[in-house]
């Protein structure tokens, strides 16, 4: 499967996943709001992801894929025994961790949540419901890696839709369960807690089991085994040390952010802004990265530095064609987007504006964050997990310093904005450092071509964003500032601003537009353009 076809397939799946994820976020916000219950729920629901990332997530996403590629190429059974052992190890290892973490739930919540009393007790209850998700996240990610190296990309991108739909249904059911509206930490009923918590975990379980048909379709047959002597596993463990350090450093930074945010009941606002900010990155950059990594790993294994450099340039330019104008659009339309999405149910207009301001601050981070993630995969393709870990130390240190400084300078009501701006500065530092390192390692990174392209898309995207902002302001003035007027204004602004951007890009004769079109058509078998 070509890069265009693979990333096109994943982009379509990711659009469906993220669109339903939007509805999920809106449903959660409408059900529980942005106050103490929202913070307790979101901190508890994020913790399984933290544990998974600390224990396995970073290793799977960076180390395991290159090792699986080598096993498929070199093992007589095309890596099937190694993959089976890996699945067994993941389930057993994460299962033990879940049992231990369940007993330590109060201590875990105490570390992350800068609040006490009923809010902390509620978070502990939620966490004990959510911890089994860790096993299913690990199992699903491992299955996804096995599918990816066998050139099967669709299922891991589409199955999160099931998770999102189940959580949406859960939130609808929650609204009809007797209890205070919006819920309070002192008034939320046991039935409300059970419905919300059980439905959230059920979504992850269903999402994981939905991958099994695709695993059979690629010819993989799991056989229970645990071979700890396989050279691929030893190699993965050797490389995993630095990757785990990378993840651990990231989580230290995240811990500081969570405590700074939850100390002013800003964590839920920060989380919702971050989730919207992730949409363009997830649709474009994640699709490109996931499709690129197996191919880049194969080129690195063949010691084809020129092809690795070409892969990096292709991925960077292809992602930037969408990421740059998306960042400018989020910056221009942050408030009306947030009002349209969140000003429902338990979320007031003022709270929605806070989310919008946070989103606009995150928009500044979108380009450096996305480009850094693409660059990171070059190191992992070369089975170098040490350099990313060292670079990440600088990113996290910058993020912590910036978050602390901006939190002290800005009022508490702008805490989520301060944290988002610190995030942006840290990844700007990261992308500059990694660019310098990759230029030395690859003998260049096609910097001139990339810089010209970024300049062109910034000019074109800026024109589109200015026009979109003007249209949005006029429509909101006519229809009102509420969720309906804001929603209509955003739709019309995009309908006008997007053609302005496309016309400008076409007149610039940017070759990356052809690559982007090929990526979209790639789902139907078109060839990729470099």
FENJO-V380677 format. One record per pair of residues at least 24 apart in sequence whose C-alpha atoms are under 8 Angstrom apart, sorted by the first residue. I is the first residue (numbers start at 1). GAP is how many residues later the second one is. D is the distance in whole Angstrom. If there is no record, write none. Layout:
i: (I/I)
gap: (GAP/GAP)
d: (D/D)
//
This chain:
i: (1/2/2/2/3/3/3/3/3/4/4/4/4/4/4/4/4/4/4/4/5/5/5/5/5/5/5/5/5/5/5/6/6/6/6/6/6/7/7/7/7/7/7/7/8/8/8/8/8/8/9/9/9/9/9/10/10/10/10/10/11/11/11/12/13/13/13/13/14/14/14/14/14/15/16/16/17/17/17/17/17/17/18/18/18/18/20/20/20/21/21/22/23/23/24/24/24/24/25/26/26/27/27/27/28/28/29/29/29/29/29/30/30/30/30/30/30/31/31/31/31/31/31/31/32/32/32/33/33/33/33/33/34/34/34/34/34/34/34/35/35/36/36/36/36/37/37/37/37/37/38/39/39/39/39/39/40/40/40/40/40/40/41/41/41/42/42/43/43/43/43/43/43/44/44/44/44/44/44/45/45/45/47/47/48/48/48/48/48/48/49/49/50/51/52/52/52/53/54/54/54/54/55/55/56/57/57/58/58/58/58/59/59/59/59/60/60/60/61/62/62/62/62/62/63/63/63/63/63/63/63/64/64/65/65/65/65/65/66/66/66/66/66/66/66/67/67/67/68/68/68/69/69/69/69/71/80/80/80/81/81/82/82/82/82/83/84/84/84/84/84/85/85/85/85/85/86/86/86/87/87/87/88/88/88/89/90/90/90/90/91/91/91/94/94/94/95/95/98/98/98/98/101/102/102/102/111/112/112/112/113/113/113/113/114/114/114/114/114/115/115/118/118/119/122/126/126/129/129/129/130/130/130/132/133/133/133/136/136/136/137/137/139/140/140/140/140/143/143/144/146/147/147/147/148/148/148/149/150/152/152/153/155/155/156/159/159/159/159/160/161/162/162/162/163/163/163/163/163/164/165/166/166/166/166/167/167/167/170/170/170/170/171/181/182/182/239/239/239/240/242/242/242/243/243/243/243/245/246/246/246/246/246/247/249/249/249/249/250/250/252/253/253/253/253/256/257/257/257/260/260/261/261/261/264/264/264/266/266/266/267/269/269/269/269/269/270/270/270/270/270/270/272/273/273/273/273/273/274/274/274/276/277/277/277/277/277/278/280/280/280/281/281/281/284/284/284/285/285/285/285/285/285/288/288/288/289/289/289/289/293/293/293/294/296/296/297/297/297/298/300/300/301/305/306/308/308/309/309/309/309/310/312/312/312/312/313/313/313/314/315/316/316/316/317/317/317/318/318/318/319/319/320/320/320/320/321/321/321/321/323/323/323/324/324/324/324/324/324/325/325/325/325/325/325/325/325/326/327/327/327/327/328/328/328/328/329/329/329/329/330/330/330/331/331/331/331/331/332/332/332/332/332/333/333/333/333/333/334/334/334/335/335/336/336/336/336/336/336/337/337/337/339/339/339/339/340/340/340/340/340/340/341/341/342/343/343/344/349/354/357/358/358/358/359/361/361/361/361/362/362/362/362/364/364/365/365/365/365/365/365/365/366/368/368/368/368/368/369/369/369/369/371/372/372/372/372/375/375/375/375/376/391/391/391/392/394/394/394/395/395/395/395/396/398/398/398/398/399/399/399/402/453/456/456/457/460/460/460/460/460/461/463/463/463/464/464/464/464/464/464/465/466/467/467/467/467/468/468/468/468/468/469/471)
gap: (150/520/525/526/285/288/289/516/525/511/514/515/516/517/518/519/522/523/524/525/513/514/515/516/517/518/519/520/521/522/523/145/147/281/285/516/517/277/280/281/283/284/512/515/279/511/512/513/514/515/144/145/511/513/514/143/144/147/273/277/272/273/276/271/141/142/144/145/143/144/268/269/273/268/142/145/140/141/142/143/144/147/143/261/264/265/141/144/145/140/143/254/141/145/140/141/143/144/247/315/316/141/144/145/140/143/313/315/316/317/318/312/313/314/315/316/317/140/141/143/144/151/314/315/150/151/314/149/150/312/313/314/231/232/234/235/312/313/317/230/233/83/148/149/229/82/85/146/147/148/230/223/226/227/228/229/73/79/80/82/83/86/81/82/85/226/229/66/69/70/80/215/224/65/79/80/82/83/86/81/82/85/80/84/79/82/83/84/85/86/85/88/201/83/82/85/86/194/190/193/194/197/39/189/82/81/84/185/186/188/189/177/181/184/185/81/82/85/84/181/315/318/319/323/173/176/177/180/317/320/322/81/172/80/81/84/228/229/227/228/231/232/314/315/317/165/168/169/78/81/164/80/225/228/229/161/140/141/142/142/144/145/148/150/151/63/138/139/140/141/142/139/140/141/142/143/56/140/147/52/55/56/136/137/138/137/45/48/49/52/44/47/48/40/41/44/37/40/33/34/36/37/30/25/26/29/144/143/146/147/145/146/149/150/144/145/146/148/149/147/148/67/68/66/63/67/71/68/69/72/67/70/71/69/68/71/72/68/69/72/67/71/69/67/68/69/71/68/72/67/69/67/68/71/142/143/146/145/68/62/66/138/56/59/55/48/49/51/52/47/46/41/44/45/39/40/41/43/44/39/38/33/34/36/37/32/33/36/25/26/29/30/25/165/163/164/144/145/146/145/143/144/147/142/143/145/146/144/142/143/144/146/147/142/140/143/144/147/142/146/144/143/144/146/147/144/143/146/162/147/155/154/155/158/148/149/151/147/149/150/149/82/85/86/89/147/85/88/146/147/149/150/83/82/83/85/86/89/84/85/88/83/53/82/85/86/89/88/42/43/46/42/85/89/35/38/39/30/34/38/85/88/89/27/30/31/26/84/85/88/84/85/88/87/82/85/83/84/85/83/81/82/81/137/136/70/134/133/135/136/137/220/62/63/66/133/132/133/137/216/59/55/58/134/133/136/195/194/197/198/51/52/47/51/134/137/136/191/192/195/43/44/47/42/43/130/133/134/137/132/133/135/136/137/139/140/176/135/36/37/39/40/35/133/134/137/132/135/136/139/29/30/33/28/29/30/32/33/28/133/134/136/137/27/135/136/139/157/24/25/26/24/25/145/147/150/151/153/154/149/150/153/143/144/147/148/142/143/144/145/146/147/142/146/141/139/140/139/133/60/60/58/59/62/61/56/59/60/63/58/59/61/62/57/60/55/56/58/59/60/62/63/58/56/59/60/62/63/55/58/59/62/60/55/58/59/62/56/59/60/63/58/39/42/43/38/32/35/36/31/32/34/35/30/24/27/28/31/24/26/27/24/57/49/52/48/40/41/42/44/45/40/34/37/38/32/33/34/35/36/37/32/31/26/29/30/33/24/25/26/28/29/24/25)
d: (6/8/6/6/8/6/6/8/6/8/6/4/7/8/5/8/7/6/4/7/8/6/8/7/4/5/7/6/7/7/7/8/7/8/6/7/7/8/5/5/7/6/6/8/7/5/5/7/5/5/7/6/8/7/5/6/6/6/8/5/5/6/6/8/6/8/5/5/5/7/7/5/8/6/7/7/7/6/8/6/5/8/8/6/8/8/6/6/7/7/6/8/8/7/6/7/6/5/7/6/6/6/6/7/7/6/7/8/8/7/7/7/8/6/4/5/6/6/8/7/6/7/7/6/6/6/6/7/8/8/4/5/8/8/5/6/8/7/7/6/7/6/7/7/7/7/8/7/6/6/6/7/7/8/6/5/8/6/7/6/5/8/8/6/6/7/8/8/7/7/7/8/8/7/6/7/6/5/7/7/7/6/7/8/8/7/5/8/6/5/7/8/7/7/6/7/7/7/6/6/6/8/8/7/7/7/8/6/7/8/6/8/6/6/7/7/7/7/8/8/7/6/8/8/6/7/7/8/7/7/8/8/6/6/8/7/8/7/8/7/6/8/8/6/7/6/8/7/7/7/8/6/7/8/7/7/7/8/8/8/8/7/7/7/8/7/5/6/6/6/8/7/5/5/6/8/8/8/8/7/7/8/7/7/6/7/8/6/7/8/6/7/7/7/5/7/8/6/6/6/7/8/8/8/6/7/8/6/6/6/7/6/6/8/8/5/8/6/5/7/7/6/6/6/7/8/6/6/7/7/7/8/6/8/6/6/7/7/6/6/7/7/7/8/5/8/7/7/7/8/8/8/7/7/8/8/8/6/7/8/7/8/6/7/7/5/8/6/7/6/8/7/7/6/8/4/6/7/5/7/8/7/7/7/5/6/5/6/7/6/5/7/7/7/8/5/7/7/6/7/5/5/6/5/7/8/6/6/7/4/8/6/8/8/8/7/6/7/7/6/8/5/8/7/6/7/8/7/7/8/8/7/7/8/6/8/7/8/7/6/7/8/7/5/8/7/7/7/5/8/8/8/7/5/7/6/5/7/8/7/7/7/8/6/6/6/7/8/7/6/7/7/7/6/6/7/7/8/5/8/6/8/7/6/8/7/7/8/6/7/6/8/6/8/7/6/8/4/7/8/6/6/7/6/7/7/8/6/7/6/8/8/7/7/7/7/7/6/7/6/7/6/7/8/6/7/7/6/7/6/8/8/7/8/7/8/6/7/7/8/7/6/8/8/6/8/7/6/7/7/7/8/4/7/8/8/8/8/5/7/6/7/7/7/6/6/8/8/5/8/7/6/6/7/4/7/5/7/7/6/7/8/6/8/8/6/8/7/8/6/5/8/8/8/8/5/7/8/7/7/7/7/7/5/6/8/7/4/6/8/5/5/7/8/8/8/6/8/7/8/6/6/5/6/8/6/6/6/8/5/7/8/7/7/6/8/8/7/4/7/7/7/8/8/6/5/8/6/8/5/7/7/7/7/7/5/7/8/7/8/8/8/7/7/7/7/8/8/7/5/6/7/6/7/8/7/5/8/6/7/5/8/7/7/7/7/8/5/8/5/6/5/8/7/7/8/4/6/8/5/5/6/8/8/7/6/8/8/4/6/6/5/7/8)
//
